[in-house]
Amino acid sequence: MKKSIVLAALLFGGITVFAQTKDEQALKDIYKSSLTNAKCYPWLEHLSNTIGSRLSGSTGADKAVLYTKAQLETLGLDKVYLQEVMVPKWVRGEKEIAYLQMGKQKITFPICALGGSVATPKKGLQAPILEVNSLEELTALGEAKVKGKIIFFNRPMNPEFIETFKAYGSCVDQRSSGAREAGKLGALAVIVRSMNLRLDDLPHTGATNYGDIAKEQRIPAAAISTNGAELLSKSLKQNPNAALYFKQSCETFDDVLSYNVVGEITGSEHPERIMVVGGHLDSWDLGDGSHDDGAGCVQSMEVLNIFKNIGYKPKNTLRVVLFMNEENGVRGGKEYETQSNKNNENHIFALESDSGGFSPRGFSIEADEANFNKISSWSTLFEPYLIHKFVKGHSGVDIGPLQSNHIVKVGLQPDSQRYFDYHHAANDTFDAVNKRELELGAAAMASLLYLMDQNGIAK
C-alpha cells in the first residue's frame, strides 16, 4: 500500500515537473522569437514615420487600416478582415493662439484644442481669466463669478503617487468635464493644465465631453503646457484682472466609416472559444501616436507572429483586434462587442496593451478570485523576464465593453514613469520608443496568452 502511494506521488511529481519544464521552455522560445525575429519595430516605424498621426476619420487612420490588414495577411493567418464602424470626425484646424496682454508686454502660451472642442469665434475671444483647482471649486464659485470668464483649471498631477496612472486619474476630470461644467455656469471658454508630471512647453490634448448640454452652452476648451500653466498662474497673481486672448478653429463633421482590423488563428481544439489581444489603431493628431497606441497594436500583431514563428498552434481561437476610435469615442470597442453578441461569440480571455511601449512590469487583471489566483500562480515563470506585477485593476478601454458568461480581462502594465511625458503630445513619436522594450512587451503578452490557452480559465 505504502509503495503504491509513493509510486503515485513520484509519478504525479514527475508530471508536475515536466509541465513546469514545458512551460519554461515555451516562454524561452517566445522571448527568443520576439527578441531576435520580431516585426513589431519595423511595423511601428512605418505606422509612425510613413503614415503618421491616425485620428479617427482622418486619412492617416484610413492608411493605417489598410497597412495593418496587409501586414496581418503576410503572416498566413486563418482569417484577416475589416469590421465596419462609424466614427466621429473632428479636425483641429489652424494652430491655436493664446496670450496675455500686460501693458506693453505680450506673454504667449503654448496651447492646443482639446479633442471634440468647439472653436472660438473666428477672430478669437478675449476675457478675464479665473484660476480654479477643481470642478468642486468651480461649482462653489457659482454663475455670478464664472459667467463671462475664461476658466483656467490648474490642478497638476499629484507627484506623490508612484502609480502615474493614479496621478492621471486624480486630475483628468478637469479635462474631460471642465468645459461642460463651466459652460453650464456661463463661462466663455476653459484652459486646462496638461496631464503631465514633467514641466515642459508641450500642451497635451485629450477628449473633452460636453454630454447632453445645449449647443449654446458648449464652450471652447484647450490644454496649456505645464510650463505655460505655471507662467499663467504667476502672471495672474501679479495682475488678477488680466484678460487672456485665445483662438482656435477646430470643427466637428458628420460621422464617417472606418474599421476595426481583425486577424485570427482558429483554435485546434476549441475554435468556439475566443481569446483576444489588441490595442487601438487611432491616435491623436499632434504626434504620430507611437506610444499611444501604435506600440500596443504592433505588439498585439507580434503575438500572432511569435506563435507562427515557434510553430505553436493554440487550442482556442486567437484573435488580434486593432480597435478604431479609442481616443474620442470608443466606437471600435463598442462595435466589436455588438458584433460579438450578434454572432453569439464566446470570449474567454482578452488582453490589451495601451500604456506605452516601455519595459513590461506585469499585468492588471479583471477577474474573479479563482482566475486572479491562477494567473498570479504563474509569477515564477515570469521572474526570469523581470515581470513581477500581478494586481487586480483596470484592463483596457477597448476590451471594457466586451462581455461573455466567463471572461478574464487583462492589461499589460509597462513601466509608467515616462508615459505621461509623451501622452497625447507632439513628442509621442517613433524616436521615443525603444526597440528592445517594445519586443519585451510583445513577449510578455504572448507568454500570458500561451499560459491561458494551455490552462484555460477557472469557472
C-alpha positions in Angstrom: 0.0 0.0 0.0 2.7 2.4 1.0 4.8 1.5 -2.1 1.8 2.3 -4.4 1.3 5.7 -2.6 5.0 6.6 -3.0 5.0 5.5 -6.6 1.9 7.6 -7.3 3.5 10.5 -5.6 6.6 10.2 -7.7 4.6 9.8 -10.9 2.5 12.9 -10.0 5.6 14.8 -9.1 7.2 13.8 -12.4 4.3 15.1 -14.4 4.3 18.4 -12.4 8.0 18.9 -13.1 7.5 18.0 -16.8 4.7 20.5 -17.1 6.7 23.2 -15.5 9.7 22.5 -17.7 7.4 22.5 -20.8 6.1 26.0 -19.9 9.6 27.3 -19.1 10.8 26.2 -22.5 7.8 27.7 -24.2 8.4 31.1 -22.6 12.1 30.8 -23.6 11.1 30.2 -27.2 8.6 33.1 -27.1 11.1 35.5 -25.8 13.8 34.3 -28.2 11.5 34.8 -31.1 10.4 38.3 -30.0 14.0 39.5 -29.3 15.6 38.0 -32.4 13.0 37.7 -35.1 10.3 40.3 -34.4 8.5 42.5 -36.9 6.8 44.9 -34.4 9.5 47.6 -34.5 9.6 48.0 -38.3 5.8 47.8 -38.3 5.7 50.7 -35.8 8.3 52.6 -37.8 6.0 52.5 -40.9 2.9 53.5 -38.9 4.7 56.4 -37.3 7.1 57.7 -39.9 5.3 56.9 -43.1 1.7 57.2 -42.1 1.9 59.5 -39.1 -1.0 60.5 -36.9 -4.2 58.5 -37.1 -7.0 60.5 -35.6 -10.4 58.8 -36.2 -11.9 59.8 -39.6 -8.5 61.1 -40.9 -6.6 60.0 -44.0 -3.9 58.6 -41.6 -6.4 56.4 -39.9 -7.6 55.1 -43.3 -4.0 54.3 -44.4 -3.3 52.6 -41.1 -6.2 50.3 -41.5 -5.0 49.2 -45.0 -1.4 48.8 -43.9 -2.0 46.7 -40.8 -4.5 44.5 -42.7 -1.9 43.9 -45.4 0.8 43.0 -42.8 -1.5 40.6 -41.0 -2.2 38.9 -44.3 1.5 38.2 -44.7 1.5 36.1 -41.5 -0.6 33.3 -43.0 -3.4 33.6 -40.6 -6.7 31.7 -41.0 -8.7 34.9 -41.3 -8.0 38.6 -41.8 -10.9 41.0 -42.2 -12.2 44.5 -41.5 -15.1 45.2 -39.2 -17.1 48.4 -40.1 -17.6 51.1 -37.5 -18.9 54.6 -37.8 -16.5 57.1 -36.0 -16.5 60.8 -35.2 -14.5 63.2 -37.4 -13.0 66.1 -35.6 -10.4 68.4 -37.2 -8.1 70.7 -35.3 -7.7 73.4 -37.9 -5.1 76.2 -37.7 -2.5 76.3 -34.9 -4.0 77.7 -31.7 -3.0 81.0 -30.3 -3.1 82.3 -26.7 -1.6 85.3 -25.0 -1.9 87.8 -22.1 -1.5 91.5 -22.9 0.1 93.0 -19.8 0.7 96.7 -20.6 3.1 96.7 -23.5 4.2 93.1 -22.8 2.6 90.2 -24.7 3.1 86.9 -22.9 2.3 83.9 -25.2 1.4 80.4 -24.1 1.6 77.0 -25.8 -1.9 75.6 -26.1 -3.8 73.1 -28.2 -7.5 72.5 -28.6 -9.0 69.5 -26.7 -10.4 66.8 -28.8 -14.1 67.4 -29.6 -13.9 71.1 -28.6 -15.8 73.7 -30.5 -14.0 76.7 -32.0 -13.7 80.2 -30.7 -15.2 83.0 -32.8 -13.2 83.5 -36.0 -11.5 86.5 -34.5 -10.8 84.7 -31.3 -12.1 85.8 -27.9 -10.6 87.8 -25.0 -11.9 87.8 -21.5 -10.8 87.9 -17.8 -9.4 84.6 -16.6 -10.3 82.9 -13.4 -8.0 80.2 -12.0 -9.5 77.2 -10.2 -8.1 73.9 -9.0 -11.2 71.6 -9.2 -14.7 71.1 -10.5 -15.9 71.5 -6.9 -14.2 74.9 -6.6 -15.8 75.9 -9.9 -19.3 74.9 -8.7 -18.8 76.7 -5.4 -18.0 80.0 -7.2 -21.3 79.8 -8.9 -22.7 81.6 -12.0 -22.2 85.1 -10.7 -18.4 84.8 -10.6 -18.0 82.4 -13.5 -20.2 84.0 -16.2 -18.2 85.8 -18.9 -14.8 84.4 -17.7 -12.3 82.1 -19.2 -11.8 79.3 -16.6 -8.3 78.1 -16.0 -8.1 74.7 -14.4 -4.7 74.3 -12.9 -4.7 71.2 -10.8 -1.5 69.3 -11.5 -0.9 65.5 -11.5 0.0 64.5 -8.0 3.7 63.7 -7.9 3.3 61.7 -4.6 1.6 58.8 -6.5 4.2 56.2 -7.6 1.5 54.8 -9.9 1.4 57.5 -12.5 -2.0 56.4 -13.9 -3.4 57.1 -10.4 -1.9 60.6 -10.6 -3.5 61.0 -14.1 -6.9 59.7 -12.8 -6.8 62.1 -9.9 -7.0 65.2 -12.1 -8.2 64.2 -15.6 -11.8 65.2 -14.7 -11.0 68.8 -15.3 -10.0 68.0 -18.9 -12.9 65.6 -19.6 -15.7 67.6 -17.8 -14.3 71.1 -17.3 -15.8 72.6 -20.4 -19.2 71.1 -19.8 -19.5 72.3 -16.2 -18.1 75.7 -16.9 -20.4 76.1 -19.8 -23.4 75.5 -17.6 -22.3 78.4 -15.5 -21.9 80.8 -18.4 -18.1 80.7 -18.8 -16.8 81.7 -22.2 -14.0 79.1 -22.5 -11.7 76.8 -20.5 -8.0 76.4 -20.4 -6.8 73.2 -18.8 -3.3 72.3 -17.4 -1.8 69.5 -19.4 -1.9 66.0 -17.8 1.9 65.7 -17.5 4.2 65.2 -14.5 7.1 67.0 -16.3 7.5 70.7 -16.7 7.8 71.4 -20.4 6.4 73.5 -23.2 4.3 70.8 -24.9 0.5 71.0 -24.5 -1.2 67.6 -24.2 -4.5 67.1 -25.8 -7.3 64.6 -25.0 -11.0 64.4 -25.3 -13.4 66.8 -23.6 -17.0 65.8 -23.2 -20.0 68.1 -23.5 -22.5 65.4 -22.6 -26.1 66.5 -23.4 -25.8 70.2 -22.7 -27.3 72.6 -25.2 -25.1 73.7 -28.1 -25.2 77.3 -27.0 -23.5 76.2 -23.7 -20.7 74.4 -25.5 -17.6 76.5 -25.0 -14.1 76.2 -26.5 -11.6 74.1 -24.5 -7.8 74.0 -24.8 -4.9 72.5 -23.0 -1.9 74.6 -21.9 1.6 73.2 -21.4 2.8 72.7 -17.8 5.4 75.5 -18.1 2.7 77.6 -19.6 0.3 76.9 -16.7 3.0 77.8 -14.2 3.7 81.1 -16.1 -0.1 81.9 -16.5 -0.7 81.3 -12.8 2.2 83.5 -11.8 1.1 86.3 -14.2 -2.4 86.2 -12.7 -1.1 86.6 -9.2 0.8 89.7 -10.4 -2.3 91.0 -12.4 -5.5 89.4 -11.3 -7.5 91.4 -13.8 -5.5 90.4 -16.8 -7.5 89.2 -19.9 -6.5 86.3 -22.0 -6.8 86.2 -25.7 -7.2 82.8 -27.3 -8.2 81.5 -30.7 -8.8 78.1 -32.2 -10.6 76.9 -35.3 -11.4 73.2 -34.7 -14.5 71.7 -36.3 -16.7 68.6 -35.9 -18.1 66.9 -39.1 -20.6 64.1 -39.6 -19.5 60.6 -38.6 -17.6 58.7 -41.2 -17.0 55.0 -41.9 -13.9 53.3 -40.5 -12.8 49.9 -39.4 -11.5 47.6 -36.8 -8.8 45.4 -38.2 -9.1 41.7 -37.2 -6.9 38.7 -37.8 -7.2 35.2 -36.2 -5.8 31.8 -35.8 -8.5 29.2 -35.5 -8.3 27.1 -32.3 -7.2 23.5 -32.9 -9.4 22.1 -30.1 -11.9 24.7 -29.1 -12.4 27.0 -32.1 -15.6 28.4 -30.5 -13.7 29.8 -27.6 -12.1 33.2 -28.4 -9.0 34.9 -26.9 -8.5 38.5 -27.9 -5.3 40.5 -27.9 -5.3 44.1 -29.1 -4.7 47.8 -29.0 -6.2 50.9 -30.6 -5.1 52.0 -34.1 -6.3 55.6 -33.8 -4.1 58.3 -32.2 -4.3 62.0 -31.5 -3.0 64.3 -34.2 -0.2 66.2 -32.5 2.5 63.5 -32.7 2.4 60.1 -34.5 1.0 58.0 -31.7 3.9 55.7 -31.3 3.4 55.0 -27.6 -0.4 55.7 -27.7 -1.1 53.3 -29.1 0.9 52.2 -32.1 3.1 50.2 -29.7 0.1 48.2 -28.4 -1.1 47.5 -31.9 2.2 46.2 -33.2 2.8 44.2 -30.0 -0.6 42.5 -30.5 0.2 41.7 -34.1 3.6 40.4 -32.9 1.9 37.9 -30.6 0.5 36.1 -33.6 3.8 36.4 -35.5 5.6 34.8 -32.5 3.2 31.8 -32.4 3.7 31.3 -36.1 7.5 31.5 -35.7 7.7 28.9 -32.9 5.1 26.7 -34.5 2.6 27.0 -31.7 -1.0 26.1 -32.6 -3.4 27.5 -30.0 -6.1 25.3 -28.6 -8.6 28.2 -28.6 -9.2 30.7 -31.4 -6.7 33.6 -31.0 -7.9 36.9 -32.4 -5.9 40.1 -32.8 -8.1 43.2 -32.9 -6.8 46.7 -33.8 -9.6 48.9 -32.5 -10.6 52.2 -34.1 -11.6 55.3 -32.1 -10.5 54.7 -28.6 -9.3 58.3 -28.1 -12.6 60.1 -28.7 -15.5 57.7 -28.6 -14.5 54.0 -28.0 -16.7 53.3 -31.1 -14.5 50.4 -32.1 -14.6 48.6 -28.8 -18.4 49.0 -28.6 -19.0 47.9 -32.1 -16.8 44.8 -31.6 -19.0 43.9 -28.6 -22.1 44.5 -30.6 -21.0 42.1 -33.3 -19.8 39.6 -30.8 -23.3 39.5 -29.3 -24.9 39.3 -32.7 -22.7 36.3 -33.6 -23.2 34.6 -30.2 -19.4 34.5 -29.8 -17.8 33.1 -26.6 -14.9 35.2 -25.4 -12.9 33.6 -22.6 -9.9 36.0 -22.4 -9.0 39.5 -23.6 -5.6 41.2 -23.3 -5.0 44.9 -24.1 -1.8 46.9 -24.5 -2.5 50.6 -24.2 0.1 52.0 -21.7 3.0 52.7 -24.0 5.9 50.6 -25.3 8.1 50.8 -22.2 9.6 47.9 -20.4 6.9 45.5 -19.2 6.5 45.1 -15.5 3.4 42.9 -15.2 -0.4 42.8 -15.7 -3.5 44.3 -14.2 -6.3 41.8 -14.0 -10.1 42.0 -14.1 -11.2 38.6 -12.9 -12.8 36.7 -10.1 -10.6 35.4 -7.2 -10.1 32.0 -8.8 -8.8 33.3 -12.1 -6.8 36.1 -10.4 -5.0 33.5 -8.2 -4.5 31.2 -11.2 -2.7 34.0 -13.2 -0.7 35.1 -10.1 0.5 31.5 -9.6 2.5 31.8 -12.9 4.6 34.6 -11.4 7.7 32.3 -11.0 7.6 31.6 -14.8 7.8 35.3 -15.4 10.6 36.1 -12.9 13.5 35.5 -15.3 12.0 38.2 -17.5 11.6 40.8 -14.8 7.8 40.6 -14.8 6.6 40.9 -11.2 3.4 42.8 -11.1 0.2 40.8 -10.9 -2.6 43.1 -9.5 -6.3 43.5 -9.7 -7.2 46.5 -11.7 -8.4 48.1 -15.0 -7.6 46.0 -18.1 -8.3 48.3 -21.1 -10.8 50.8 -22.5 -11.4 48.9 -25.8 -11.9 45.5 -24.2 -14.0 47.1 -21.5 -17.4 46.7 -23.3 -16.6 43.0 -24.1 -18.8 40.7 -22.0 -19.3 36.9 -22.0 -20.5 34.4 -19.5 -17.0 33.7 -18.4 -14.3 36.1 -19.4 -10.9 37.2 -17.9 -9.6 40.7 -19.0 -6.0 41.8 -18.6 -4.0 44.9 -19.3 -0.2 44.9 -20.0 1.5 47.1 -17.4 4.7 48.6 -18.6 6.9 50.9 -16.5 4.8 54.1 -16.5 7.1 56.7 -15.1 7.8 58.3 -18.5 4.5 57.6 -20.2 2.8 60.9 -19.4 5.8 62.8 -20.8 4.5 61.8 -24.2 0.8 61.0 -23.7 -1.3 63.0 -26.2 1.5 65.4 -27.1 3.6 66.3 -30.1 6.6 64.3 -28.8 4.8 61.0 -29.0 6.9 59.9 -31.9 8.8 56.9 -33.1 12.2 58.1 -31.7 10.7 57.9 -28.1 10.2 54.1 -28.4 13.0 51.6 -27.5 13.1 48.6 -29.8 14.0 46.1 -27.1 11.4 47.4 -24.6 8.8 47.1 -27.3 9.8 43.5 -28.1 9.9 42.5 -24.4 6.3 43.8 -24.1 5.2 41.6 -27.0 6.9 38.6 -25.5 5.2 39.1 -22.1 1.8 39.3 -23.8 2.5 36.2 -25.9 3.6 34.3 -22.8 0.4 35.1 -20.9 -1.7 34.2 -23.8 0.2 30.9 -24.2 -0.4 30.0 -20.5 -4.1 31.0 -20.6 -4.5 28.9 -23.8 -2.8 25.9 -22.3 -4.6 26.0 -18.9 -7.9 27.7 -19.6 -9.9 29.8 -17.3 -11.3 28.7 -13.9 -15.1 28.6 -13.8 
